[in-house]
């Protein structure tokens, strides 16, 4: 498989970090298109993004959450393969991006997912971060994008996981030993960060239920290649 890749990057209040991430994506030889969704940022993200050449920028004034931001990106994507990358990654490199792309591009796996250096310990034990925001997959996995409107803001990853399990797709987990994502408590302060983490967990449970998430995680572990 030698399909072209559309990389989608949701951005919310990441003016300080997003430039570094985007510079790597724009220059990467295996990435054919970089689509950035400015999800109603209230900092200087919009101004920063407008100065960056080589991206397709989609902006809207009100924050709608990651799921709807990604829906806009999926709709705008031009190419058969989709790459999802978070905008706040630290330690990202061309090598790490290549490692995520090649298993799918070369037909070794149907889906690739990152396992970051600071992924939760339980994910490290099992070798799978099932809520990873860094993935590569065929856009055919998505089906009807209108379904995404019914998901909570942080429900996208477990929804995609359910599709992966239903189709028995091969998963390649890529161990990103040098890449981390800042904790919400680091970005927004302890109490706001903890509240954000709890909200994210609640929304994930809302999509699948606790037992559903456990089943999903177990099945995904069995699909690893």
trRosetta pair geometry for C-beta under 8 A, 3 or more apart (Angstrom, degrees):
i j d omega theta_ij theta_ji phi_ij phi_ji
1 104 7.4 -65 87 150 140 57
1 105 6.0 -149 98 -175 96 35
1 106 6.7 171 52 -133 83 6
1 107 4.6 136 4 -60 102 92
2 105 6.8 48 -118 -179 38 89
3 79 6.6 141 161 171 92 100
3 80 4.1 -74 -169 66 139 123
3 81 4.8 133 103 -23 116 105
3 105 6.9 -139 49 -128 73 72
3 138 7.7 64 60 -112 164 87
4 32 4.1 -15 -169 6 106 160
4 33 7.5 63 153 -3 112 100
4 78 7.7 -31 106 101 129 92
4 79 3.9 -104 99 -140 97 138
4 80 6.7 103 54 27 67 82
4 81 6.8 -167 97 31 35 97
5 30 6.4 36 20 144 139 77
5 31 5.3 -76 88 -123 118 53
5 32 5.4 134 54 16 60 91
5 33 7.3 -163 104 35 52 77
5 79 5.8 -108 -65 102 2 143
5 81 4.4 -43 -103 86 73 112
5 82 7.5 159 -155 -91 73 9
5 83 5.4 38 179 -18 117 115
5 101 6.6 -50 -74 -136 164 117
5 105 7.3 -53 -55 -84 121 114
5 136 7.2 -35 -132 -138 125 113
6 32 6.9 -51 -72 71 50 91
6 33 4.5 -22 -116 73 72 116
6 35 6.2 16 179 -4 102 116
6 73 8.0 165 141 168 116 89
6 76 8.0 178 -175 102 143 74
6 77 3.7 147 98 -147 164 98
6 78 5.7 145 -78 40 126 65
6 79 4.5 164 -31 41 91 96
6 81 7.1 164 23 85 66 56
6 82 5.9 -24 70 -110 92 58
6 83 7.0 -173 92 25 42 79
6 139 7.8 30 41 -63 119 127
7 25 5.4 -149 105 -161 159 124
7 31 5.0 -7 -22 -150 129 123
7 33 6.7 176 24 89 69 57
7 34 4.9 -17 70 -109 107 66
7 35 6.9 172 86 25 51 70
7 83 4.1 -28 -106 73 74 115
7 84 7.9 177 -156 -73 62 15
7 85 5.9 5 -173 6 107 119
8 35 5.0 -18 -108 71 69 104
8 37 7.0 19 -173 -10 92 109
8 70 6.2 97 132 -137 139 73
8 73 3.4 98 -145 164 129 142
8 74 6.9 -26 -68 -57 164 54
8 77 6.6 -63 -59 -73 114 112
8 82 6.6 -11 1 -164 115 94
8 83 6.9 163 18 80 66 57
8 84 5.8 -24 66 -105 95 60
8 85 7.4 156 75 27 45 72
9 18 7.7 125 150 -149 133 102
9 21 7.0 150 -140 125 143 125
9 22 6.9 -151 63 -88 172 87
9 25 7.0 -126 -47 -22 136 172
9 34 6.7 5 1 -172 118 91
9 35 7.1 167 24 86 71 51
9 36 4.9 -22 71 -109 103 72
9 37 7.1 -180 88 22 49 71
9 73 7.8 158 30 -114 33 148
9 85 5.3 -28 -94 75 89 92
9 86 7.5 102 -144 -160 77 9
9 87 5.2 98 177 -75 104 92
10 37 4.9 -25 -112 66 63 109
10 39 5.6 24 -171 -29 96 126
10 66 5.3 123 107 -133 170 76
10 69 4.1 88 -124 120 117 137
10 70 5.9 -58 -53 -61 125 75
10 73 7.1 -104 -65 -27 80 140
10 86 7.4 -31 56 -124 86 55
10 87 6.6 -120 85 -17 47 113
11 14 5.2 -114 -154 38 87 116
11 18 5.5 29 -124 -107 125 145
11 36 5.9 15 -10 -175 124 99
11 37 6.6 171 21 81 76 52
11 38 5.1 -29 73 -106 111 57
11 39 6.4 171 74 11 48 83
11 41 6.3 -32 127 -51 91 130
11 45 5.4 168 146 -172 122 138
11 49 6.9 164 68 -72 167 136
11 87 4.6 72 -99 -49 76 171
12 38 7.9 131 -83 -165 48 50
12 39 4.5 -41 -75 67 97 110
12 40 7.0 8 -122 65 94 70
12 41 5.5 -179 -147 -86 42 81
12 45 7.5 -111 -151 -26 14 170
12 63 6.2 69 -132 -125 123 113
12 66 7.9 -93 -12 -73 131 76
12 69 7.8 -113 -48 -62 105 162
12 87 7.9 147 22 46 54 135
13 41 4.9 166 -58 -142 51 92
13 42 6.2 -8 -83 44 107 72
13 43 4.6 96 -135 3 76 117
13 45 6.1 -118 -97 -32 22 129
14 17 5.0 -66 -176 55 94 97
14 18 4.3 102 114 -48 107 102
14 41 7.4 -98 17 -111 63 136
14 43 7.9 150 10 59 20 134
14 45 5.8 63 51 -103 58 120
14 87 4.5 136 80 118 168 120
14 88 5.4 -124 -122 -76 127 85
15 18 6.7 -40 -113 19 17 110
15 41 7.4 136 -47 168 90 145
15 43 4.7 -126 -9 121 124 119
15 44 4.1 72 -122 70 156 82
15 45 4.6 -120 -68 -70 78 56
15 47 7.6 23 -126 57 121 89
15 48 4.9 153 -143 -13 80 143
17 20 6.2 -62 -172 34 55 108
17 21 6.5 41 145 -13 84 110
17 87 6.6 122 99 141 104 77
17 88 5.1 62 95 -129 155 58
17 89 7.8 153 164 47 126 39
17 90 7.4 -74 -141 -73 125 81
18 21 5.7 -62 -152 42 41 110
18 22 5.8 33 157 -17 76 112
18 36 7.9 86 -177 -143 129 133
18 45 6.4 71 6 -136 150 94
18 48 6.4 118 66 114 116 136
18 49 7.0 -29 116 -76 144 89
18 87 4.7 -8 -108 -179 92 113
18 88 7.7 -37 -72 -75 68 52
19 22 5.9 -60 -142 41 27 107
19 23 6.2 32 160 -26 64 106
19 48 6.1 -101 -58 177 104 119
19 52 6.7 -163 -120 -83 78 126
20 23 6.0 -52 -149 28 27 112
20 24 7.1 24 154 -14 59 104
20 92 7.5 136 129 52 98 108
21 24 6.2 -63 -163 34 32 109
21 25 6.6 24 150 -15 68 110
21 85 6.8 170 178 142 120 122
21 86 8.0 -99 -139 102 158 52
21 87 5.6 -179 62 -152 157 51
21 88 7.6 -45 -40 -41 146 10
21 89 5.6 107 -102 47 119 94
21 92 5.9 59 -116 45 76 152
22 25 5.5 -57 -145 39 38 111
22 26 5.9 38 159 -23 72 107
22 34 6.6 118 -148 164 84 150
22 36 6.9 -6 -105 -78 126 134
22 49 8.0 147 -56 -120 167 75
22 52 5.7 14 121 -170 148 156
22 55 6.2 -35 -160 -64 126 137
22 87 7.8 7 -47 -135 90 90
23 26 6.0 -52 -142 35 28 111
23 27 6.4 14 163 -8 61 114
23 52 7.9 -117 -69 -141 70 117
24 27 6.3 -69 -148 44 25 102
24 28 6.3 39 155 -47 64 103
24 92 5.7 -169 52 119 168 111
24 93 7.0 -142 -136 -145 140 19
24 94 6.2 -149 -158 -69 97 66
24 97 6.5 168 148 -29 112 142
25 28 5.8 -45 -149 6 30 118
25 31 5.6 -80 -172 105 71 169
25 34 4.8 110 129 -106 121 132
25 85 6.6 -169 -86 55 132 162
25 97 7.2 177 -97 -117 62 152
26 31 7.7 -93 -100 91 13 126
26 34 5.6 -71 -82 1 68 152
26 52 7.6 -152 -51 172 149 107
26 53 7.8 98 -154 96 152 61
26 54 4.0 76 -146 118 125 140
26 55 6.7 -77 -85 -57 112 82
27 94 7.4 -67 98 -92 105 115
28 31 4.3 57 80 13 112 111
28 94 5.9 171 -106 -131 88 85
28 97 5.4 -77 -115 112 149 150
28 98 7.5 -165 -155 -62 113 76
30 97 7.5 173 57 131 114 103
30 98 6.4 119 11 -111 141 72
30 101 4.9 127 121 130 144 163
30 102 7.6 -79 -127 -67 167 70
30 105 6.7 -74 -166 -66 126 168
31 34 6.4 46 149 -63 126 89
31 83 6.8 -73 -115 32 104 154
31 97 7.3 -46 -38 167 122 134
31 101 7.5 -120 -64 -90 79 147
32 78 7.8 -106 112 77 114 112
32 79 5.7 94 70 -50 131 159
33 56 6.8 1 -176 0 97 121
33 77 7.2 141 93 -144 136 66
33 78 5.6 120 -38 36 169 112
33 79 6.1 164 19 -3 125 119
34 54 6.6 41 41 134 124 83
34 55 4.7 -64 98 -115 106 79
34 56 6.9 164 89 20 53 75
35 55 7.2 139 -109 -172 19 82
35 56 4.7 -25 -110 69 70 107
35 58 6.9 13 -177 0 95 110
35 73 5.0 147 108 -141 127 89
35 76 5.3 149 -140 96 149 124
35 77 6.4 -110 -3 -83 150 68
36 49 5.9 -160 117 -146 148 127
36 55 4.9 16 -4 173 117 135
36 56 7.0 165 22 79 70 51
36 57 5.2 -19 69 -108 104 66
36 58 7.1 175 88 28 52 68
36 87 7.9 79 -139 -94 99 126
37 58 5.1 -20 -110 72 67 103
37 59 7.8 157 -165 -85 45 39
37 69 4.2 149 120 -174 141 93
37 70 7.2 -143 24 -71 156 33
37 72 5.4 123 -115 78 131 120
37 73 5.2 -94 -36 -55 125 103
38 41 5.5 -73 -172 3 94 109
38 45 5.8 162 -136 122 109 117
38 46 5.6 94 -174 -90 160 75
38 49 5.9 -139 -68 20 125 165
38 57 6.6 20 -13 -169 110 96
38 58 7.1 -172 23 91 73 48
38 59 4.0 -5 59 -110 118 86
38 60 7.4 168 87 25 78 50
39 60 7.4 -2 -134 54 37 90
39 63 5.4 61 143 -132 88 69
39 64 6.2 -116 -158 40 97 74
39 65 7.2 -151 -173 30 139 9
39 66 7.2 -53 -81 -87 167 43
39 68 7.9 121 -130 81 111 88
39 69 4.3 -48 -84 -86 118 135
40 60 6.0 -34 -62 95 81 74
40 61 5.8 42 -118 137 86 27
40 62 4.7 -31 -106 135 141 13
40 63 3.5 -133 76 -57 131 53
40 64 6.6 122 -7 -10 128 68
41 44 8.0 -55 132 58 126 17
41 45 3.7 -8 115 40 171 132
41 46 6.0 -174 65 -33 113 83
41 63 7.7 94 -63 -81 30 99
42 63 7.9 -51 -30 -40 96 119
44 47 4.8 -49 -172 44 84 115
44 48 5.7 88 127 -26 89 99
45 48 5.7 -61 -148 40 31 112
45 49 6.0 27 159 -20 69 111
46 49 5.9 -58 -144 37 26 109
46 50 6.4 27 158 -22 62 107
46 59 6.0 69 -119 -130 103 148
47 50 6.0 -54 -148 31 29 112
47 51 7.0 24 155 -17 60 107
48 51 6.2 -68 -164 32 31 109
48 52 7.1 28 148 -26 66 108
49 52 5.7 -56 -154 24 40 114
49 55 7.1 -84 -167 81 88 146
49 57 5.4 128 149 -119 118 134
49 59 7.6 152 85 -71 145 119
50 57 6.9 -111 -88 52 56 176
52 55 5.5 27 110 11 110 123
56 76 6.6 -170 121 154 139 134
58 72 5.6 -161 121 146 152 128
58 73 7.3 -163 38 -79 137 64
58 76 6.3 -149 -44 -45 143 161
60 64 7.2 14 84 -11 133 119
64 68 4.1 -65 129 73 124 138
64 69 6.4 156 71 -48 99 77
64 153 7.3 178 139 -107 51 103
65 68 5.7 78 68 21 82 98
65 69 6.8 -149 99 -8 38 97
65 152 7.3 -99 170 160 161 55
65 153 2.5 -106 -157 -124 139 108
65 154 7.1 -101 -169 -38 114 58
66 69 5.4 -63 -145 40 32 114
66 70 6.0 29 161 -18 70 107
66 133 7.9 -76 -166 -126 149 125
66 153 5.6 94 28 173 72 78
66 154 6.2 60 39 -94 121 54
66 156 6.1 -107 115 4 102 132
67 70 6.0 -60 -152 37 26 107
67 71 6.5 33 149 -25 62 104
67 148 5.7 -173 169 -180 100 99
67 151 4.8 -149 -158 94 158 115
67 152 6.9 128 -6 99 147 33
67 153 5.4 -152 10 -142 100 31
67 154 7.2 -116 -35 -48 102 13
67 155 5.8 7 -75 53 142 79
67 156 4.4 178 -105 -54 80 102
67 159 8.0 69 -126 17 118 142
68 71 5.2 -42 -147 27 39 120
68 72 6.9 43 154 -19 63 96
68 148 7.0 153 -91 133 51 108
68 149 7.1 58 -100 -111 96 58
68 153 7.4 -50 6 -113 92 70
69 72 6.0 -53 -161 31 33 110
69 73 6.7 30 145 -15 64 107
70 73 5.2 -54 -150 39 41 116
70 74 6.2 46 152 -23 71 100
70 84 7.0 6 -129 -120 124 116
70 148 7.5 -127 84 -165 94 150
70 156 5.7 61 47 -123 151 161
71 74 5.7 -49 -146 33 31 112
71 75 6.4 31 154 -18 63 106
71 145 5.6 129 -150 179 91 108
71 148 4.5 178 -86 96 120 147
71 149 7.2 68 -106 -63 169 65
72 75 5.8 -57 -150 37 30 112
72 76 6.3 21 155 -13 65 112
73 76 5.8 -63 -145 41 30 106
73 77 6.5 49 154 -47 65 95
74 77 5.7 -37 -152 2 32 119
74 82 6.7 0 -114 -119 81 145
74 139 6.9 148 -155 -141 91 105
74 142 5.8 150 -161 -131 142 165
74 145 5.7 179 100 -115 131 130
74 148 7.9 136 33 -20 145 160
75 145 6.1 158 -69 133 91 171
77 82 6.0 -29 -132 -101 168 94
77 139 6.3 -172 96 -97 142 142
79 139 7.8 149 102 -20 49 132
80 138 6.2 -23 160 -144 88 81
80 139 5.9 -138 -166 19 40 105
80 140 7.7 -2 -162 -23 86 93
81 104 6.4 135 -139 126 127 126
81 105 6.8 -9 -87 -86 170 78
81 136 6.3 9 177 -173 110 96
81 137 7.3 170 -153 91 72 22
81 138 6.1 -54 -103 -100 62 50
81 139 7.0 -155 -109 -23 11 85
82 135 7.9 17 107 103 90 92
82 136 7.0 169 87 -148 50 50
82 137 5.8 -18 60 65 95 71
82 138 7.4 76 14 173 87 9
82 139 4.9 107 -31 -78 112 81
82 142 7.6 64 -7 -40 158 123
83 100 7.4 96 -140 121 111 120
83 101 6.8 -26 -95 -94 131 91
83 135 7.2 -176 -149 92 46 47
83 136 4.9 -12 -101 -99 77 84
84 133 6.0 -114 136 170 114 62
84 134 6.2 -162 96 -126 79 27
84 135 4.7 20 41 46 110 84
84 136 7.7 -157 20 -70 69 40
85 89 7.1 -67 -179 -9 92 136
85 97 8.0 -7 -96 -113 138 101
85 133 7.5 83 -158 127 18 89
85 134 5.6 37 -112 -117 58 86
86 89 5.6 119 80 -43 92 92
86 133 4.4 64 -50 103 110 135
86 134 6.4 -78 3 -59 88 86
86 181 6.0 20 90 -115 150 130
88 181 5.9 79 94 -151 99 84
88 182 5.7 -85 153 26 123 100
88 187 7.3 -23 -153 -91 153 140
89 92 4.4 68 116 -45 126 119
89 116 8.0 -139 -131 -115 100 131
89 134 7.6 56 -78 -68 140 132
89 179 5.7 -11 -171 -167 113 107
89 180 7.4 150 -157 79 64 35
89 181 5.8 -48 -102 -89 61 78
90 179 7.1 149 78 -155 48 56
90 180 5.1 -21 63 65 100 85
90 181 7.2 156 15 -98 83 27
90 182 6.6 77 -14 -46 124 85
91 96 7.9 89 126 -33 78 158
91 117 7.2 0 76 6 158 137
91 176 7.9 130 106 161 112 106
91 178 4.4 -153 169 143 123 80
91 179 4.5 -164 90 -101 104 45
91 180 5.9 67 19 14 128 74
92 96 5.7 -122 -152 66 59 140
92 97 7.0 56 -179 -48 99 95
92 179 5.5 57 -80 -117 58 115
93 96 4.7 102 53 4 77 99
93 97 7.1 -141 95 -2 44 86
93 178 6.8 20 -5 86 121 135
93 179 7.8 -130 7 -69 80 103
94 97 5.8 -58 -152 38 33 111
94 98 6.2 36 152 -22 67 107
95 98 5.7 -55 -148 35 30 113
95 99 6.4 32 154 -21 64 106
96 99 5.7 -54 -150 34 31 113
96 100 6.7 28 152 -17 63 105
96 114 7.9 38 177 -119 105 121
96 174 7.7 125 -164 142 69 126
96 176 5.3 55 -145 -126 119 103
96 178 6.9 -123 -67 60 129 101
96 179 5.6 103 -144 -43 160 132
97 100 5.8 -59 -154 36 33 110
97 101 6.2 25 154 -17 68 111
98 101 5.8 -61 -143 40 31 107
98 102 5.9 30 167 -29 69 111
99 102 6.5 -45 -130 25 22 110
99 174 4.9 139 133 -156 103 130
99 176 7.7 162 80 -85 135 76
100 103 7.7 -67 -175 22 25 101
100 112 5.2 158 -166 120 61 133
100 114 6.1 -28 -100 -69 122 91
100 134 6.3 -74 -129 152 153 108
100 135 7.8 -150 -174 -136 116 15
100 136 5.7 136 149 -15 88 118
100 174 5.0 -134 -89 37 65 164
100 176 8.0 2 -60 -67 108 112
101 104 6.7 -86 -171 48 41 96
101 105 5.3 21 156 -14 83 127
101 112 7.4 -138 -75 48 12 152
101 136 5.6 135 -111 -78 49 163
102 105 5.5 -64 -128 48 32 108
102 106 5.3 13 177 -5 72 118
102 108 7.5 27 130 19 76 126
103 106 6.5 -66 -135 48 16 98
103 108 4.4 -86 -152 70 70 113
103 109 4.2 13 153 25 114 110
103 112 4.7 126 61 -78 121 123
103 136 7.7 141 64 68 87 126
103 172 3.9 -88 166 48 166 165
103 174 7.3 -153 -4 -64 132 109
104 107 7.7 45 -176 -67 29 24
104 108 7.6 -77 -57 51 24 75
104 109 5.8 -56 -76 80 62 82
104 110 6.8 42 -120 -180 89 15
104 111 6.8 29 -89 -108 119 16
104 112 5.2 -114 -29 -10 105 106
104 136 4.5 -151 21 115 148 115
104 137 6.6 -127 -125 -94 151 32
104 138 7.5 -166 -173 -42 119 73
104 172 7.4 -146 -47 32 73 124
105 136 7.6 -42 -34 155 83 148
108 170 7.8 -128 133 120 51 137
108 172 6.3 51 108 -64 105 144
108 225 6.9 -175 154 110 83 137
109 112 5.7 110 84 -68 136 78
109 169 7.9 75 174 158 76 87
109 170 4.5 -135 -140 114 67 102
109 171 6.2 45 -165 -161 126 9
109 172 3.6 -137 -26 -20 162 106
109 225 5.4 -173 -94 47 98 129
110 137 6.8 34 145 -135 70 84
110 138 7.0 -58 -168 3 81 107
110 164 7.7 158 99 -139 117 90
110 167 7.8 -133 139 113 160 119
110 169 3.8 -112 84 -166 142 101
110 170 4.7 116 6 46 91 74
110 171 7.4 -44 58 -67 83 45
111 135 6.4 -17 -171 -167 94 108
111 136 7.1 166 -155 82 48 56
111 137 4.5 0 -110 -93 84 105
111 141 7.5 69 -80 -81 112 160
111 164 5.7 -38 -7 -120 161 125
111 169 5.3 71 -7 129 110 130
111 170 7.1 170 29 86 73 49
111 171 5.1 -24 76 -108 101 70
111 172 7.2 180 92 26 49 69
112 135 6.5 161 83 -154 57 56
112 136 4.7 13 46 44 102 98
112 137 7.7 -165 26 -60 59 67
112 171 7.5 137 -102 -164 29 57
112 172 4.5 -26 -107 71 82 99
112 173 7.6 163 -158 -89 64 18
112 174 5.7 35 -180 -21 110 115
113 128 7.3 49 87 -150 136 75
113 129 6.7 -158 146 65 116 81
113 130 8.0 13 167 -113 163 33
113 132 4.6 123 -176 63 101 144
113 134 6.9 119 -159 87 51 68
113 135 5.1 -11 -99 -102 70 87
113 171 6.3 -8 8 -167 112 105
113 172 7.5 161 23 83 65 51
113 173 5.6 -29 71 -111 90 64
113 174 7.0 178 83 20 36 82
114 129 6.9 -26 97 53 61 129
114 132 5.0 174 59 -165 73 135
114 134 3.8 20 2 76 128 122
114 135 7.5 -115 0 -65 79 50
114 173 7.8 79 -165 -163 9 65
114 174 5.5 -43 -107 71 54 96
114 176 4.9 3 -161 -12 107 127
114 179 7.0 -55 -172 84 138 140
115 119 5.4 -72 -169 -1 66 157
115 123 6.7 -172 -140 143 97 108
115 124 7.2 125 177 -100 118 59
115 127 6.7 -51 -92 -165 162 50
115 128 7.0 -90 -87 -110 117 19
115 129 5.0 154 -114 -5 66 107
115 132 7.0 -77 -78 -83 44 138
115 173 5.2 40 -29 175 118 106
115 174 6.7 179 17 79 79 42
115 175 5.1 -29 67 -107 112 55
115 176 6.4 170 72 21 49 76
116 119 4.7 132 57 -42 75 89
116 129 6.8 6 16 -20 79 167
116 132 7.4 157 -14 -123 94 100
116 134 7.7 106 -57 20 102 131
116 176 5.0 -23 -109 71 50 117
116 179 5.2 -93 -133 99 89 89
116 180 5.7 118 168 -112 119 38
116 181 6.0 -22 -167 -4 175 91
117 176 6.3 -88 -31 109 74 78
117 177 5.7 72 -88 -172 96 31
117 178 6.3 62 -49 -90 134 3
117 179 5.9 158 -5 63 99 42
117 180 4.9 -61 61 -70 107 85
118 180 4.3 50 6 -133 119 103
118 181 6.9 -140 67 41 113 61
118 183 7.8 -101 143 -51 140 90
119 123 4.5 -87 150 85 117 134
119 124 5.9 149 86 -55 102 82
119 129 4.4 -101 -141 -83 138 131
119 132 7.5 -28 -106 -86 126 95
120 123 4.7 92 65 5 82 105
120 124 7.2 -146 100 -7 43 86
120 129 7.3 132 31 -118 83 95
121 124 5.3 -51 -151 33 39 116
121 125 6.5 45 150 -25 68 99
122 125 5.5 -45 -151 28 36 116
122 126 6.6 14 158 0 66 107
123 126 6.3 -67 -146 50 31 95
123 127 7.8 -147 163 24 57 4
123 128 6.2 -110 -158 86 79 42
123 129 4.2 49 -174 -90 146 69
123 130 7.3 -146 -117 2 108 69
124 127 7.3 27 -173 -74 29 41
126 217 7.5 31 132 169 166 108
126 221 5.8 -73 177 -104 113 128
127 173 5.7 137 157 82 84 160
127 221 7.5 102 68 -132 89 91
127 224 6.9 55 111 -125 116 169
128 171 7.6 45 -123 128 117 141
128 173 5.5 -110 -98 -88 66 144
128 217 7.2 153 99 -160 128 80
128 220 6.0 154 177 117 153 111
128 221 5.6 -135 3 -90 151 75
128 224 6.6 -120 -75 -70 119 129
129 132 4.2 94 99 -56 106 99
129 173 7.7 128 19 -142 72 113
130 157 7.2 130 141 146 61 114
130 158 7.3 53 141 -98 104 74
130 161 5.8 43 -174 -104 99 148
130 213 7.9 144 102 -167 147 86
130 216 6.8 121 -172 120 149 103
130 217 5.2 -103 -35 -107 158 82
130 220 5.7 123 -109 64 111 161
131 157 4.7 103 -143 103 58 154
131 158 6.9 -19 -98 -53 85 83
131 204 6.8 -42 -100 -109 131 144
132 135 6.4 125 105 -57 103 91
132 157 7.0 156 57 -142 41 136
133 157 6.7 -85 -86 -75 60 127
133 181 7.7 81 38 -83 120 160
134 176 7.7 32 74 -26 155 150
135 160 7.4 142 83 133 173 155
137 141 5.0 -23 147 8 127 149
137 160 7.6 167 23 -171 162 123
137 164 7.8 -97 -117 -88 146 105
137 169 7.8 37 -135 162 113 159
138 141 5.6 120 75 -20 74 93
139 142 5.7 -31 -174 7 61 118
140 143 7.9 48 172 -58 48 53
141 160 7.0 52 137 -150 126 88
141 163 5.5 112 178 131 91 134
141 164 7.1 10 -152 -75 131 69
141 167 7.2 -123 -124 20 85 157
141 169 7.4 -7 -106 -58 121 160
142 145 6.0 13 152 -80 121 80
142 160 8.0 -31 -99 -110 67 92
142 163 7.7 26 -101 -174 25 176
143 147 7.0 15 98 13 109 137
143 163 7.2 -155 -1 -123 118 135
144 147 5.1 92 94 -18 96 103
145 148 5.6 -29 -175 8 61 118
146 149 5.8 -26 -176 2 56 116
147 150 6.3 -54 -175 27 51 108
147 151 7.6 54 136 -28 70 101
147 159 8.0 169 124 -172 111 136
148 151 5.5 -48 -160 18 52 118
148 156 7.0 22 -140 -106 108 90
148 159 7.4 139 -109 115 74 164
151 155 3.8 -149 -177 81 103 128
151 156 6.3 111 128 -71 154 56
151 159 5.6 -56 -103 -48 144 149
151 207 6.4 20 -139 -102 92 117
152 155 4.3 105 51 -26 76 117
152 203 3.8 -140 108 -153 145 111
152 206 5.7 66 -14 75 141 138
152 207 6.7 -121 24 -54 102 97
153 203 6.4 -55 54 -150 70 166
154 157 7.8 -23 174 17 66 99
154 199 7.4 121 7 122 140 81
154 200 4.4 -125 173 -137 174 76
154 203 4.3 106 58 83 98 138
154 204 6.2 -58 118 -52 104 80
155 158 6.2 -68 -164 49 60 100
155 159 5.6 63 143 -29 86 112
155 203 5.5 -112 -57 154 85 99
155 204 6.6 170 -106 -98 60 44
155 206 6.9 -75 -90 77 121 99
155 207 4.2 143 -145 -64 111 134
156 159 5.6 -67 -152 38 29 113
156 160 6.3 26 158 -17 69 106
157 160 5.8 -55 -150 37 31 109
157 161 6.4 37 150 -24 64 104
157 204 7.7 -23 64 -113 100 107
158 161 5.1 -44 -146 32 39 120
158 162 6.6 48 152 -26 64 97
158 204 5.4 119 -20 -151 142 85
158 207 5.0 136 86 90 126 140
158 208 5.2 -103 161 -27 137 128
158 213 6.7 -48 -134 -108 134 91
158 216 6.7 69 -154 123 90 168
159 162 5.8 -49 -156 27 32 113
159 163 7.0 30 147 -14 62 102
159 207 6.1 -98 -60 -167 83 142
160 163 5.6 -54 -155 35 39 112
160 164 6.4 42 147 -22 68 104
161 164 5.4 -53 -150 34 35 115
161 165 6.3 33 154 -18 68 104
161 216 5.4 72 131 177 125 125
161 220 6.1 -45 -158 -73 106 136
162 165 5.8 -53 -148 37 31 110
162 166 6.3 35 153 -22 64 106
162 208 7.2 -169 -66 -97 119 110
162 216 6.4 -58 -82 -117 68 126
163 166 5.6 -52 -145 35 31 114
163 167 6.3 11 161 -3 65 112
164 167 6.4 -73 -150 47 24 97
164 169 4.7 -87 -154 44 74 118
164 171 6.7 56 177 -71 137 112
164 220 6.8 48 103 -108 126 98
164 223 7.0 159 149 102 104 167
165 168 7.4 25 -173 -73 33 43
165 216 6.0 -114 -39 -137 154 74
165 219 4.7 59 -133 114 119 137
165 220 6.3 -74 -77 -66 100 76
165 223 7.2 -139 -105 -30 60 146
168 223 6.6 -167 -160 -112 53 117
169 223 6.5 52 80 -179 50 139
170 223 6.2 -161 -122 172 32 87
170 225 4.6 16 -172 -24 109 132
171 220 6.2 28 -3 -169 165 83
171 223 4.7 74 7 110 106 101
171 224 5.1 -53 80 -96 97 53
171 225 6.7 153 65 7 42 81
172 224 7.4 105 -103 -155 28 69
172 225 5.7 -45 -79 63 75 93
173 224 5.9 -23 -7 -131 107 116
176 179 3.8 -33 155 37 127 116
182 186 4.6 -117 -176 81 102 129
182 187 5.1 112 117 -52 128 100
183 186 4.7 98 61 1 80 102
183 187 7.2 -161 93 -2 44 87
183 193 6.3 62 137 -175 88 135
183 197 7.8 -11 -170 -70 90 126
184 187 5.6 -61 -145 43 37 107
184 188 5.6 -18 175 24 75 114
184 192 7.4 -124 153 115 101 74
184 193 3.6 157 114 -147 81 81
184 194 7.6 -176 90 -40 114 24
184 196 4.2 -142 -179 78 156 132
184 197 5.5 -166 37 -49 135 86
185 188 7.1 -71 -118 57 20 76
185 189 6.9 -59 -160 118 55 22
185 190 4.9 28 -155 -117 107 45
185 192 7.9 148 -113 71 51 65
185 193 3.0 -179 -78 95 48 155
185 194 6.1 42 -82 -44 108 70
185 197 7.6 -23 -37 -24 91 125
186 193 6.9 94 11 -106 40 155
187 193 6.7 130 51 -97 75 110
188 192 4.1 -103 135 101 115 121
188 193 4.9 158 62 -65 96 78
188 196 6.5 89 45 -14 151 144
189 192 4.8 63 67 28 96 107
189 193 6.1 -171 80 -16 40 97
190 193 5.9 -69 -148 38 17 111
190 194 6.3 14 162 -17 62 108
191 194 5.9 -51 -144 35 30 109
191 195 6.4 31 155 -17 62 106
192 195 5.7 -56 -150 38 31 113
192 196 6.3 35 151 -22 65 106
193 196 5.6 -54 -149 34 31 113
193 197 6.5 31 154 -19 65 103
194 197 5.7 -52 -149 35 33 111
194 198 6.4 31 154 -17 66 106
195 198 5.8 -56 -148 38 31 110
195 199 6.2 33 153 -21 65 107
196 199 5.6 -54 -147 35 30 113
196 200 6.4 33 154 -21 64 104
197 200 5.7 -54 -151 34 31 112
197 201 6.5 30 153 -17 65 105
198 201 5.7 -53 -148 37 33 111
198 202 6.3 35 153 -21 65 106
199 202 5.7 -54 -147 35 31 113
199 203 6.4 28 155 -18 65 106
200 203 5.9 -58 -149 36 30 108
200 204 6.5 31 153 -19 64 105
201 204 5.8 -55 -150 35 32 112
201 205 6.4 30 154 -16 65 106
202 205 5.8 -57 -150 39 31 110
202 206 6.3 40 149 -29 64 104
203 206 5.2 -44 -147 27 35 120
203 207 7.0 38 154 -21 62 98
204 207 6.0 -54 -160 28 34 110
204 208 6.9 -21 163 24 66 105
204 213 6.8 64 145 -97 103 136
205 208 6.8 -87 -143 59 29 75
205 209 6.4 44 -174 -120 70 19
205 210 5.9 2 -135 -62 105 68
205 213 6.9 -61 -105 -27 60 138
208 212 3.6 -150 169 102 85 122
208 213 4.7 115 100 -59 134 75
208 216 6.2 -52 -154 -14 151 142
209 212 4.2 87 60 8 89 111
209 213 6.9 -157 88 -11 45 85
210 213 5.9 -56 -151 33 30 110
210 214 6.6 29 153 -18 64 104
211 214 5.7 -52 -150 35 35 112
211 215 6.4 34 153 -17 66 105
212 215 5.8 -54 -148 38 32 110
212 216 6.1 34 153 -22 65 108
213 216 5.5 -53 -144 36 31 114
213 217 6.2 34 156 -22 65 105
214 217 5.9 -53 -148 34 28 111
214 218 6.5 27 155 -17 63 107
215 218 5.9 -58 -150 37 30 110
215 219 6.3 25 156 -16 66 109
216 219 6.0 -60 -148 39 28 108
216 220 6.2 27 156 -19 65 109
217 220 5.8 -57 -147 36 28 110
217 221 6.6 34 154 -23 63 103
218 221 5.8 -52 -155 29 31 114
218 222 6.9 27 150 -15 62 106
219 222 5.7 -58 -156 36 36 112
219 223 6.7 32 149 -20 67 107
220 223 5.5 -58 -149 34 38 111
220 224 7.4 62 151 -45 63 84
221 224 6.1 -29 -166 -10 38 115
